[in-house]
Amino acid sequence: MSFLVISSSLNKGSRSAILGKECFKLLEAQNQKVQWLDLREVTLPHCDGDTCYADANVAKVTKMINEASCIIVAVAIYNFDVGSSAKNLLELTGKAWSDKIVGFICAAGGKSSYMSVMGIANSLMLDFRSLIIPRYVYADGSAFQGDQIADDGITKRIDELVATAIRLNKAHHS
Ligand SMILES: Cc1cc2nc3c(=O)[nH]c(=O)nc-3n(C[C@H](O)[C@H](O)[C@H](O)COP(=O)(O)O)c2cc1C
């Protein structure tokens, strides 16, 4: 029973990465077995449905996903959807997501894109029977001062996401 926090934005000043790191630290502080995967630190090919599956980094991230029972994905919101780096990761790793508990942390430019994770959530549920944590974290630019989270409401949502993830992960494996 272990956790994986994935930071999927490729932006070097990524705000979703800041939120994801906070989630990772909270899981560590609660003595959970947790790994961190930052897609800025591992070069992945674009999914071509063919030769990409032979890539060593694809094998590496697939193993990390396979080993986790609960995965929290921090995403950038692009064009009312998750950024393509997150979608590409799902395309590359497919079945590794089967039966996982999955939570989301989003960074967006504005407040109106809050339903943007539904496409990937539906795909995870229907393709891989993932159990989606319904209360996800969604932060716009106003939640940050520099590289710090400056909104108590967002901090509380991360606390709640972590608490729910731990509770569901235990229940799923009891
Ligand atoms: C190509 C592109 C598309 C974007 N589309 C949206 C959008 O549809 N809705 C929104 O609220 N913000 C949008 N944004 C703003 C990003 O969500 C925002 O910059 C966010 O901080 C990105 O996450 P990151 O900081 O983790 O990379 C877009 C930004 C880019 C570069």
The ligand as an SDF file (V2000), in Angstrom:
LIG
                    3D

 31 33  0  0  0  0  0  0  0  0999 V2000
   -1.3590   26.6960  -23.4720 C   0  0  0  0  0  0  0  0  0  0  0  0
   -2.0160   27.1530  -22.2120 C   0  0  0  0  0  0  0  0  0  0  0  0
   -3.3790   26.9660  -22.0600 C   0  0  0  0  0  0  0  0  0  0  0  0
   -4.0000   27.3750  -20.8820 C   0  0  0  0  0  0  0  0  0  0  0  0
   -5.3460   27.1470  -20.7580 N   0  0  0  0  0  0  0  0  0  0  0  0
   -5.9690   27.4800  -19.5990 C   0  0  0  0  0  0  0  0  0  0  0  0
   -7.3570   27.2070  -19.4270 C   0  0  0  0  0  0  0  0  0  0  0  0
   -8.0560   26.6570  -20.2740 O   0  0  0  0  0  0  0  0  0  0  0  0
   -7.9360   27.5830  -18.2460 N   0  0  0  0  0  0  0  0  0  0  0  0
   -7.2240   28.2030  -17.2460 C   0  0  0  0  0  0  0  0  0  0  0  0
   -7.8050   28.5110  -16.1920 O   0  0  0  0  0  0  0  0  0  0  0  0
   -5.8900   28.4430  -17.3830 N   0  0  0  0  0  0  0  0  0  0  0  0
   -5.2550   28.0980  -18.5190 C   0  0  0  0  0  0  0  0  0  0  0  0
   -3.9040   28.3360  -18.6540 N   0  0  0  0  0  0  0  0  0  0  0  0
   -3.1420   28.8830  -17.5120 C   0  0  0  0  0  0  0  0  0  0  0  0
   -2.4540   27.7370  -16.7360 C   0  0  0  0  0  0  0  0  0  0  0  0
   -3.4180   26.8060  -16.2570 O   0  0  0  0  0  0  0  0  0  0  0  0
   -1.6580   28.2890  -15.5520 C   0  0  0  0  0  0  0  0  0  0  0  0
   -0.5440   28.9970  -16.0750 O   0  0  0  0  0  0  0  0  0  0  0  0
   -1.1760   27.2310  -14.5760 C   0  0  0  0  0  0  0  0  0  0  0  0
   -0.3980   27.8300  -13.5670 O   0  0  0  0  0  0  0  0  0  0  0  0
   -0.3930   26.1210  -15.2570 C   0  0  0  0  0  0  0  0  0  0  0  0
    0.0560   25.1620  -14.3350 O   0  0  0  0  0  0  0  0  0  0  0  0
    1.6000   25.0490  -13.9460 P   0  0  0  0  0  0  0  0  0  0  0  0
    1.9580   26.3780  -13.3030 O   0  0  0  0  0  0  0  0  0  0  0  0
    1.6780   23.9210  -12.9970 O   0  0  0  0  0  0  0  0  0  0  0  0
    2.3850   24.8050  -15.1990 O   0  0  0  0  0  0  0  0  0  0  0  0
   -3.2650   27.9700  -19.8370 C   0  0  0  0  0  0  0  0  0  0  0  0
   -1.8820   28.1640  -20.0080 C   0  0  0  0  0  0  0  0  0  0  0  0
   -1.2600   27.7600  -21.1610 C   0  0  0  0  0  0  0  0  0  0  0  0
    0.2310   27.9450  -21.3280 C   0  0  0  0  0  0  0  0  0  0  0  0
  1  2  1  0
  2  3  1  0
  2 30  2  0
  3  4  2  0
  4  5  1  0
  4 28  1  0
  5  6  2  0
  6  7  1  0
  6 13  1  0
  7  8  2  0
  7  9  1  0
  9 10  1  0
 10 11  2  0
 10 12  1  0
 12 13  2  0
 13 14  1  0
 14 15  1  0
 14 28  1  0
 15 16  1  0
 16 17  1  0
 16 18  1  0
 18 19  1  0
 18 20  1  0
 20 21  1  0
 20 22  1  0
 22 23  1  0
 23 24  1  0
 24 25  2  0
 24 26  1  0
 24 27  1  0
 28 29  2  0
 29 30  1  0
 30 31  1  0
M  END
$$$$
